[in-house]
């Protein structure tokens, strides 16, 4: 067999394997998902772990130094955090620092500071 012919056979085999994998991608994804779920430990029941005044709820074993206690409350609800809105800046206003410090766009203050820096604070 010549080298170009071998290369063509290898390329054709790779394309065929890729096409077969693409055709059976749902089956491959199911196998990958099953392998991943088998590798991850299953979530256990809710546990209340107490260390002095510190209380931690977890679904894994309690950390070292904590004692496990029975969860006695009604169902525990987990809710997402409330998003904090970004502060709105008035249209056409200057930078926020200028607003907070109430600095006007006046060059006299800038000129005075420049003169003081040049004169050395005299």
N, C-alpha and C positions, 0 to 999 in steps of 0.2 A: 504494500500500500504506500502510496506517495504521501508526503507531508501535507499538501493542500487538501487531499482527499480526507485524511484523518481529521484535519481541522474542520472540514465541512461536516463530517459525521459527528464530531463533538458539539458543534454549534447546533446541528439539527436535534441531537439528543437533549441539549439544554433547553431548546425551545419547546420540545415535546414535554419535558418534565414541567416546565413553567406553565404550559397550557393545561396540563393535567391538574396541577396544583390550583390554577385559577378556576377551573371547572368545578373542583371539589372544595372550594374555599370555605363553604359553610361547615362542612364536616371537619376541616382542619381547625376552624375557629372553635368549634364545639370541643374538640380534643384539647386544644390549648386552654380553654376555659376550665375544663375538668381537671387538667393537670395543675392549673393555678389554684383552684379551690381546694384541691387535695393538699397542696403545699401550705395553705394558710390555715391557722388554727380556727376552729369554729368559735363564734362568739358565745360566751357562757351566760349564765343568769346574772342579773344585777346584784352586785355585792356592795355593802356599806363597810368601809374600812375606817377605823377610828384610831387616832393617836393623840391622846390628850384632848384638846379642844378642836383639833384638825379632823375634819370629816371628808373623806374622798369616796366617790361612787365610781365603780369600775365594773367591767365585765370579765376581768382577768383576776388572777390571784392578788391578794392584798400585798402592798409593798412591805419590805422589812420594817419591823417596829410597829406595824399597824395590827389591830385586832379586828377580825371580821365580826360584824353584828348583823342581826336579821334586819331586813328592810321592812319597817312596820308601817310606813305611810301608805296612803292611797297610791294609785298609779303615778309613776314619775314621768313627767313630760319634759321633753327636750325641745327647746325652741331656738331658732337661729337668732343671732344677735341683731339688734336694730341697727340698720346702717346710719351712719352719721352724715347728714347732708353737708356738702361743701358750702362755705360761706359765699354769699352772692356779693359781687362787687358792682357798685353802681355804674351805669353806662357813662362813659366819657370821663370817669374820675381817674386821678393819678394812681400811683402805686399805693398799696395798702399801708405801708409805713408812713407815707405822707398824710394819709387820712388819719391814722392813729395819733401821730404827733401834731396834726393840724398845721403842717408846714405848707406855706403858700409857695407857689412857683415864683419866688421873688429873688432876684440876683443880689440884692443888697446884703443879705446875710452871707451869701457865698463870697462876695467881695470883701466883707469884713474879716471873714475867716482866712482868706488868702493873704490879706494885708498883715494879719497877726502872725501867720506862718512865715511870711517873708521878713517881717521886722523882728522876728524872734521873741514875740510876746511882750515887747516894750510898750 
